Structures are given as structure tokens and as C-alpha cells.
Amino acid sequence: MKVKILRKKYPKFIFKSFDFKLKPKGLKISFDFKIEPNIKFHPEILIEGIRQKEVKRVGERALGNLIFNLGLIEILSYWKSTCSPEIEILAGSLTKEQIKWWKNLILKGMGQFFYENKIDFRKKFIKIEAKGEKREIFKKNLDPDKILVPVGGGKDSVVTIEYLKIMGKKLILFSLNPQTPHKKVIKISKIKEKVFIKRKIDKKLLELNKKGFLNGHTPFTAYLSFLSVLVACLKGCKFIAFSNEKSAEEGNLKYLGRIINHQYSKTKDFERKFREYTKKYLAKKLEYFSLLRDLYEIEISALFSQFPQYFDAFLSCNEAFKTYSGKKRPIKKWCGKCPKCLFVFTCLYPFIGNRIIKIFKKNLFEKKSLLPLMLQLIGKRKFKPFECVGTKKESFLAFKMSLERWKKENQKLPFLLKVFEKISESQ
């Protein structure tokens, strides 16, 4: 469906209200969204295991503000279906500075969505108005020995967990809609305290996607960041340690004069802006950072190789859990076909050798169908894939190191390494 038609037909997105109640299973949160004239959404979240004493310690007004801000980032998943030119906030108030902050996040964090849907986001693309009540920032002290760590089931969060354990801090792990790999990683870590969150997408959004309404990438790490602040305050954690790396700084391509970066909400720029936003509008004494900020993916791979106990548990293939708007079932294993799989395979091979073939249950270097992806990863074709992968130079280095190790340990070169050898010789 064309963007101009949708924006005209659905002129306003409204964040009407939110609600939260303590249930036997935990803290249940719901949001009330509407796209004028006639589309309504009611997404829900359950933070398992939360008790009355934790809610009471945060306080109802401060908790309401944290949930209100979580609702603001939740908006993007639903607003994108029509790209309405106006967003009206009735559930709370925003300063001019906050509105500017949110506009910046939409323009930078939704860049891939704009590019893939051929949307011109320049000029006066979106108007945000907030007409609700002013809410209260969380100002109480937090425990300096407690660190909240988001677990995505991949190698990066494993490295963060293991190195923070060495520091002797008390870790609390949290995972959104945890699947088997997340639970395996948490079990292997031997960290006892964990928080599981269930996020329920309104089925109406999936129905709209099937009808041809707009769909695409949203800044997921930004969503996790707001969710993590809420959980940290409930659990009394002074620190939130993400696992975002230096590789995320490189964008994918230029569109309408702006660099589009699939990983924008993992960048240093977002981290700085979010930290400032948190201290000013969410939780004054909370500290948000990424432990791996100065490391490239290939360096993280080298560190991860020191923890073989996780080799059969971790899973960072995004295709593994995709349903494509409810049209297919998630495969829940390495697909062996996507850029992320090829990148992870190539980054780990120099450090763990043929063990990576056992993890993937196939040798991706033998797959001729992956040649276009290899060329994209190393910067020899089109643009870097819209995935959480390393820089083009980093991918080139990973293939070079893989080629060197393969020659030392094996006889015949597999297809991709044979092609890469020719490319590297010509440079």
C-alpha cells in the first residue's frame, strides 16, 4: 500500500493511555493505541516474578513514568503500519527537548524502514504533541553491586556475563520472550537471579501486515533499553550492561542524504543520547553502558572462543525466530543462509576451527549460494547487509584469517575461501 495514501487516510496516531497491575505471575502492563479513524491496538507485557515490595519501592508515580516511556518506544512497532504524519500523546507529557529527542530516534532508528518502503522522511515528516499529565522521575538510590544484563542468546552477551562475573558483582539477567537458546545460556552461566519478560504483539498488527500495510525494521535495542531501565529500577540495579560493540558504528548505505544504519540503536551516539535521557527523564541515579563498546565483533569472537561451554547453546541467527508476520513457523536453529550466519561462522572459524562446522552442522564455506552475501559482507557488491554484522574491513579480515587457518589444517579449499583467495590476491 502506498505511503501517501496511508498517511492521508490515517492522519493521526494516538497514545491514549496505559495500565499496570500486579498479578500472581508478575507485573502486567497494557497500552491503548489508536490510529484515526478506526484502528485500535492493545499490546501487553508481563514482567514475570515482580512482587509488591519492588513495585512499592519504586513508587506508583515513578513507575508510571517508566511505563509511559516504555509505551513511547512501543509506539514505533504500530505507528509504522500507516506512518501517520501526527503522533498525539495523551498518556503523559513531554518537554520540547524530549519531543526533539524522539524525532531524532525515529529518523535515525527507522532509517532502514524508510529506505525499504521508499519513504521520504525529510522536511516536516512527523509532528509529535503531548497533552497528558506530567510524570515523576525515579530518584531513589540503587544498589551499586547489582548489574542488570540483557541476554539475547548470542556470543556478545555471553562475553559480557563471563567478564562481569570476574569482577564479583551481583548479576541479574533479563530476557525478552526467551527461547531455548536464551534459557540455555542463562543456565550455563550459573547466574541464579533472572527476569523473563513476555511481550505480546497485538494480532491486529499482523493482520494489517498481511493486508499490505507498511512493515519493516524498528530500533529493537532502543526498545530493550527502555525495558531494561524499568526492570533495573524494579530490581534495584544501579548498572545496566549492554553488549553493543564498535562494529555497529558503520552504516549500510546513504539514502536521501542520510547514512542508514541497521544498528543505529547499538551505536555510541544512541548510547550517549539514551544515557542522558535516562538521567534527566527516567532514573536519575541509574548508569547505562555497553561493556563491549570499544571492541569489534572479531575481537569479541576471540573472547567468546574461551568459553566452549556455550558453543552448543548460543544462537544469534535472526532468521531462526522470524515468523514473517505470522506466515511461517520459526526454525529455531542456525538457518545457514543469512548474512548473520555467514558472518558468525567466518568470525569464529579462525579461533575454534572445525568446531564451528559442528555448531552449524554444515560447512558454510562450501555453499556456493552464499557467494553474493560474502561479496556484500566484504564490500565488493552492493551495500553491507541489513543485519547485525561487522564492518566491511572486519569481514574481509575474518575471511583472510579463515583462509590462513584452513590452509594450515585442511587440504582442498572450500568454494568461498577459494573465491576469496583470488579476490585478496588481486588487491
WOJO-V955086 format. One line per field, one symbol per residue. ss: DSSP state (h for helix, s for strand, l for the rest). phi: phi as a letter, one per 40 degrees, with the letter a starting at -180 (. if undefined). burial: + if it has 24 or more other C-alpha atoms within 12 Angstrom, else -. A space follows every 50 residues. Layout:
ss = ???
phi = ???
burial = ???
//
This chain:
ss = llhhhhhhhllssssssssssssllsssssssssssllsssllsssssll lhhhhhhhlhhhhhhhhhhhhhhhhhhhhllllllssssllllllhhhhh hhhhhhhhhlhhhhhhllllllllllsssslllllllsllllssssssss llllhhhhhhhhhhhhlllssssssslllhhhhhhhhhhllllsssssss llhhhhhhhhlllllllllhhhhhhhhhhhhhhhhlsssssslllhhhhl llsssllssslllhhhlhhhhhhhhhhhhhhhslllssssllllllhhhh hhhhlllhhhlllllllhhhhlllllllllllllllllhhhhhhhhhhhh hhllhhhhhhlllhhhlhhhhhhhhhhllllllllllllllhhhhhhhhh hhhhhhhhhlllllhhhhhhhhhhhll
phi = .ccdcccccbcabbccaaaaacbdcicbbbbbbabccabbbbcbbbccgc bdccccccgccccccccdccccccddcbdccbfdcbbbbbcibbccccdc cccccccccbdcdcccbfbcccfccabbbbbcccbbccbccbcccbbcbc bbgbccccccdccccccgcccbcbacfcbddccccccccgcccabbbbbb ccccccccdcchccaicbcccccccccccccccccgccbbbcbcbcdccc cbabbfgbccbdbdcbccccdcccccccccbbadbcbbabcbdcbcdccc ccccccbcccdcbcabccccbcbffgcacccfadcgbbdcccccdcccdc bbfcccccccgaccccccccddccccccgbafbddcacbccccccccccc ccccccccbbccccdcccccdcccccc
burial = --+--++--+++++++++++++---+++++++++++--++++++++++++ ---++--+-+-+++++++++++++++++++++++++++++++++---+-- +++++++++++++++-+-+++----+++++----+++++--++--+++++ ++++++++++++++-----++++++++++-++++++--+-+--+++++++ ++-+++-++---++++++++++++++++++++++++++++++++++++++ ++--+---+++++++++++++-+++-++--+++++++++++++-++++++ +++++-++-++++++++++++---+------+++++++++++++++++++ ++++-++-++--+++----++++++++++---++++++++++-+++++++ ++++++---------++++++------
//
